[in-house]
């Protein structure tokens, strides 16, 4: 048994949240299901995860499993990480705009790179009530309403106002844009040094690394959507200098060569969503 659906946020939260997702799979129910493990590749996402039923574990190395809190805040990743799902996996995922977590929490996002933070650090025992409501919800739509109401209450109280750099970061998610760092800084009404410093605080990684990961994610999406395309064609389409350039990015962001793309479940290619 599995269920997946993406939801759009209410109007009041569209400046903060890109989308919400619910994914449910129960390995106890039998059936032809993939193994409850996936490798999450480098990505730019900033997310708030609610693991409503069984917890998940991070697998950073062989024979090592690190339990994840029921509610966790994550930042961008510049290297892969393994995720081992619980047998009864019910995930509600809030995907923020690139600077959304910073605006909501005022958190220096460098702390979240390749890392998950226990959300009780910011919202305390109030999250126990949210989890209780999620477990008692009579529909997936009700779950989304519970979480959006919770975030909207926090948004009204403490969210930082949107600035030009926040809008620039959203535009930088478009893999087809082609601007220099100086041009991005000018759009943000900042000097280059100010732009780089503020970007690091709001997103956690440098603008240059952010753009590299956006392009890498785009290459994965193209291969997923058009498996008949060669990696050389994809490298050219994504603006890499050549296929060896894409290969180097694979080694850094996936830690395996393109030839293994279809041989293991990853956030670039798998039978179920990540997280």
C-alpha positions, -999 to +999 in steps of 0.1 A: +000+000+000+014+034-009+001+069-014+017+101-026+003+136-032+016+171-035-004+200-021-001+237-026+001+260+004-027+284+013-024+319-001-011+334+032+019+310+031+028+311-006+057+335+000+072+310+025+063+276+012+068+261-022+047+229-017+037+203+008+038+165+002+024+135+019+039+100+014+026+069+029+038+033+025+033+004+048+058-024+044+038-045+068+009-048+043+029-070+019+027-065-018+054-057-044+072-028-027+107-016-030+131-019-001+126+008+026+159+025+018+169+054-005+200+075-011+191+112-010+215+130-034+227+166-031+198+190-033+189+226-025+157+218-005+149+233+029+122+212+046+102+206+077+094+169+080+068+152+102+072+115+106+038+107+119+041+069+125+074+050+125+106+070+126+133+069+100+171+065+104+200+081+086+226+058+073+258+079+069+281+049+067+281+011+065+264-006+095+256+028+112+221+040+118+212+073+134+176+078+145+158+109+133+134+129+156+097+128+147+098+164+135+130+176+119+142+207+100+167+201+072+188+223+049+206+218+016+228+189+010+261+189-009+267+152-005+244+121-004+229+105+026+211+072+031+176+071+046+161+039+061+123+041+064+102+026+092+078-002+083+048+021+086+061+052+069+038+083+069+057+115+061+043+150+058+069+173+041+069+211+040+091+224+013+101+260+019+113+285-006+151+288-005+151+314+024+118+303+040+133+285+070+155+315+077+126+339+075+105+318+098+131+309+124+160+335+120+183+305+120+218+307+104+212+281+078+248+270+077+239+249+107+214+228+086+237+219+057+239+181+054+221+180+088+187+176+104+177+196+135+152+185+160+123+209+156+115+208+193+145+231+197+124+259+182+088+249+190+091+227+221+063+205+233+038+222+211+049+197+184+035+169+205+001+183+201+006+187+163+017+151+161-013+140+181-036+159+157-019+144+127-023+109+140-060+115+147-067+132+114-094+117+093-079+126+059-046+137+043-062+170+036-069+175+073-032+168+080-022+196+056-047+220+073-032+212+107+004+219+097-005+250+077-025+264+106+005+258+129+030+275+105+006+303+098+004+311+135+042+313+137+044+333+105+021+360+119+041+363+151+078+362+140+084+358+103+110+382+089+098+404+060+107+394+025+137+412+010+151+414-025+176+386-018+148+363-009+132+368-044+166+364-061+171+331-043+138+319-057+148+329-092+181+310-088+161+278-086+155+281-124+182+260-140+178+278-173+188+312-159+223+324-167+235+353-146+269+361-131+273+364-093+276+402-098+243+403-116+225+383-089+240+406-063+228+437-082+193+422-083+194+417-046+205+454-042+237+443-025+274+444-031+289+410-042+305+405-007+272+414+010+253+391-013+275+361-006+275+367+031+237+371+033+231+342+010+252+319+033+232+330+063+198+325+047+205+293+027+236+278+042+258+274+011+275+298-013+256+311-043+280+293-066+275+259-049+237+265-049+237+270-087+258+239-092+234+218-072+204+233-090+220+223-124+228+188-111+192+183-099+181+195-134+203+169-150+188+141-128+153+153-137+160+152-175+174+117-172+143+106-153+119+122-177+139+111-209+158+079-201+167+075-238+189+106-237+226+100-232+246+116-204+265+135-231+233+150-245+222+159-210+255+175-201+252+197-232+216+205-225+224+216-189+254+238-200+282+216-187+315+221-206+315+183-215+304+150-201+335+147-179+323+179-162+290+162-153+310+131-142+329+152-117+297+166-103+283+131-100+314+121-080+308+150-056+270+151-053+261+114-057+294+096-050+288+072-078+292+074-116+263+081-140+265+044-152+250+034-118+221+059-120+194+032-125+211+006-103+201+020-069+171+039-055+180+076-051+163+110-050+172+113-086+156+080-096+134+057-074+100+042-070+091+066-041+098+101-029+126+110-005+123+119+032 
